[in-house]
Every structure is written in structure tokens, then in C-alpha cells.
């Protein structure tokens, strides 16, 4: 009896200690997260205004300017990246879940996709630099979109694969028993059931690439002027933040904080939209 009581007290002590350490670790992480957000908001809000969305990035020494060309460049490249990678990712995820789900080939593809999912973005940028930038003879918006697309692709593949596999097998069997071909089962039954999850994966991939800097430095580089020609270097908000944050000009530093705040608000908005989509699926 005494031994049982001793074991019980020991377990209670270990449990209490674990809870305390977990709470301290959580508070420690939240403290620094709150600190980062506070600094970003406080410094970025000083430069926030309509001029950010109506004026180009200023030359050195100028005290007026905005981020119009950088915002347009980020919007164009991120949109193209999603448009290029999302259909391929959905098709690949469907192939994994419906055709090679319990096959060694499916396991091999998932393993490679997981490696691509965790690959550093700078490595993907260097790969596109070698594959696209060097043969074409210069930096371009197309190269930037392709580099961002390589980041979007594994996220969409993984999400589509997981979401379609969650669809009950009975739905497939019922449709196939009625003589419906497999492609119609995929498009009219599985996609409809898994659509909220697939859309959430695409939105999260978009949020991830919106703040990527390293792959764009190797591909799109930057451009101080307004440019919609994808065959030429193109500005982006992360690229401008990287350049302006290290400059000796105070106004450039202020614009860098404003750009960081815009990216933070965009990622927050996309994350909230993704949560709303998932919440509607649960209902």
C-alpha cells in the first residue's frame, strides 16, 4: 500500500512539473511573439498611409515614396505561382490518394514530396536560378513566379492527398457501383467533399510565399520602377524590405517596417480565411 501511494505521489509530482515547464515554455514563446508583433506594428504604423499604395519606391535620399511597384510585383508573382502550381498539386495529390495509395510508388512520391516541402527556399531559388535565369540571360518575374511555385507545389500535393483520403470509402463505392467512371467520381464527388481542405492548403501556401525573400533574390531580383513585363526584373515587398532595412537612409528603414507590417497583416488575413473555411467544413 505504501509503495502504491509513493508511486502515485511521484506521478503527481512529475505531472505537475511537466505542466509548469510546458506553461513556462509557452509563455516564453508567446512573449517573444508578442514582442515581435508589437515592434512590427509600432514601427510600421508610423509609415502607414495612402502613399504606400499610390507611390513608387523612392530613390536614395528622397523623403517621399511608397511601395506600389513592390506590392504589384508581389501580387503578380504570387498569383502566377498559385495558378501554375495549384492545378499540378491537386492532380498529383489525386493520383497519390486514388491510384497509388497503397503502392510503393505512392510511398516514394510522398517521401520526395516531404523532402521538397521541408527544403530551404534559398535552395529552390538557386535551383531556378540555374534552370531559368542563367539560360535566359537575366532575372525576370517569370523566374520568381516559378521559384514561388516550387514552394506552393508540395503544400498543395500534401493537402490534397490528405483531404481526399479522408473522404469515406462508401462514397466511392456507391458511385462506382452505379457505373460512374473514375474521373467523374474524382471531379464530382471527391473534389466536392474535399474542397474546403484543398482550398485551405492553397491559402496557406499563398500565405507562406507572400513573405519569401531568398528565392526572389536569385530570380526576380528587384526593380525600383513600375514594371509589369514578366521577362524583366520585378520588385516585391519582401525584396524591398530586405534592401531598405539594411540601408543608411531613415525613410527607407521606415518603409521597410511598413512593408513588414503589410506582409504580416496579409498572412494574418489569409490564416483567418483558412480557419473560416475549415470551420464551415466542420459545420
N, C-alpha and C positions, 0 to 999 in steps of 0.2 A: 504493500500500500504506500509506504514511504517512497519507494522507488518510482511509482506511478505519479505521485504528487510532485516529485523532483523533476521528472521529465516534463510534466505539464507546465511547471513554473519556468523551466528552461525554454520551452516553446513559446510561451507568452513573452518572455524577455526578448527572444530572437525576433518575434513578430513585431513587437513594439520598436525595437532598434531598427528593423528594416523599414517600418513606416516612417520613423523620424528621418532616417537617411534619405529615403525617397522624397519626403517633403522638402528637406533642405536642398536636394539636387534640383527639384522642380522650381523652388523659389529662386535658386541661383540662376537657372536658365531664364526664367521669366524676368528677373531683374535686369539682366543684360539685354534681353529682347526689348523690354520697355525702354531701356536707356537708348538703344539704337533708334527705336521708333521716335522717341522724344527729340533726339538730336536731329534726325532727318526732318521731322515736321517743323521744329522750331527754326532751323536754318533754311529749309526750303520754302517755308511760308513767307519769309521776308521778300523773296524774289517772285512770289506767285502773282500773276496778273494776266490781263488780256494780252499783253505784249508777248507773252511766251508762245501764244498760238497764232500770232499775226506777223511777227518779225523774224528775220533770218538770224542765224548765229553771228555775233559781231566779230569784226577783225580785232587783232591785238590793240589794246589801248582805248577802244570805244566803250562808252558807258551806257549804250542803249543797244538792245537786241533781244532776240528770243530764241525759240527752239523749233520754229515752224518747219524748216527743212529737215531737221533731225526727226521730228515727230512723223512727218510724211514718209521719210525713208524707212523708219521702223515699221510703220503701218503697212507699207508696200511689201517689204521683205517678209514680215511675219505672216501676212495674208497669203503670199505666194508659197511660203514654206508649208503652211497648213493645207492649202489646196493641192500641192504636189504630194505631200506625204500621207495625208489622211486617207485618201482612197486606196493607196497601196497598202497602208497599215490595216485597214478594215478587211481588204481582200486576203492579206496574209493571215490575219487573226482568224478569219472564217475557215481558211484552209487548215489551220492548225487544229481548230476545235471540231471540225466536221469530217475531215478526210484523213488526217494522220494523228488523231487524238491519242490512240493507244499504240503508236508505232514508234520505232527507234528514230525515224526521220523527224517526227514531231518533237521528240525529246531533244534531238540535236539542234533543231531550229530554235527551240525555246532557250537552249543554253547559249547559242550565239546571240540571240536577241537580248538576253540578260547581260551579256558582256557589253553589247552596244549601248544598252540602257545605262550602264554604270561607267561608260568610257568618259574620260575628261573631255570637255567641249573643245579645249585647245587642240587636242589630238585630232578631232573631227575637222577643225578649221585647217590644220596643217595638211590633212588628207585632201580636202577640197582645194587647197592652195596648189598642191601638186597635180591634182586631177584636172582642175578647171582654170585656175588663174595663170599658171605658167604656160600651158599650151595656148591660151587665148591672148597672152601678151599683156595682161593688165588686170587690175582689180575691177570688180563690177558688182552691181546689185544682184545679178543672176547668181553669181558665186556665193554671195551672202545668203540668199534665199535657199540655195542648195545645202549649204552648211547647217542652217537652222532646220531644214527639212530632215537631215540625218538625226537631229535631236528629237524631233517630233515623232519620227517613224517608230522606234521601239516602244515608245509610250503607248501609241495607238494600237500597235500589234498586241502588246500585253493586255491592255484593257479590253480590246475586242475579244481576244481569246478567252479571257476570264468571264466576261459578261455572257457570251454565247453559251459557254459550258454550264452556266447557272440556269439556263432555260430548261425546264423539266423535260425529261426524255419522252414523257407521254405526249407532249405536243408534237414532237417529231413523228412519233409512231402513228398518231391519229391522222396526221396529214398524209404520210406515206401510204397508209392503209387505204386511203381514198384515191390513190393513184396519182397524187400530185407529184410532179417531178422535183428532184432535189433542189434545183436552182430556185424554184418558186417557194419551197419550204424556207430556204435561206432568206430570200428577199421579203417575203410577205408575212412570215411568221417569226423567224428567229430575230431578224433585224428590228421588227416592231417591238418585240418583247425586250430586247437588249438595248434599244435606242437610248434611253436615259443614261445608262452606264457608258456606252460608247461616246456619247456627246460629252459626258463629264471628262472622260480621258482626253478628248480633243481639247477641251477648255483648259485642262491642267497642263497639257503640253504647250498650249499657247502662252499660258502664264509663265512657264519655265523659259521659253525662248525670248520673251519680251525683255529680260534683263541680261541676256548673254552678251558678253563683250569680246572674249577671246576669239571665237570663230570669226567674228566680223572684222577684227583687226587683220586677219590673214586673207580675207576675201573681199569684203566691200570697202575696207579701209575707212575713209571718211570723205566728206565734201562740205566745204564751207558755204557753198551756194545751193540754190534750189535746183534739183535735178530729178527728173522722172525717167531718164533714159537708163534702163537697166544694164546697158552694156558699158556704163561708166561707173566710177566710184560713187558711192551713195552714203549719205550721212545717216546716223542712227543715234537714238537717245543714249544708249549705253556707251557708244563710241565717243560722243560729245562729253559725257560725264567723265569718262576716263581722261580725255585730253584736257578739259577745263579744270578738273580737280587738281592737276599737277602743275598748272600754270602759275606764274607770279602775279597775274592780274586779279585784283579783288573781285571785279564784276564777273569775270569768268568763273571764279570759285563759287560765287553766288548762284550763277546759272547752273553749275554742276549740282548743287544741292537741290535746286528746283527740279532738275531733270530726275534726280534720285527720288524725289517725292512723287513725281508723276508716275514713275515706274512702280513704286510701292503702292500707290493708290490703284493703279491698273491691276496689279497682281491681286490685291485685296478684293477688288470688284469681281475679277474672274473667279476667285476662290468662293466668294459668296454665291455667285451664279451657279457654280458647280454644286454647291451644297443644296441650293434650292431645287435643282434638277433631281438630285438624289432623293431629297425629301419627298418630292412629288411621286417618284417611283415607289417609295415605301407605302405611300397612301394608296 
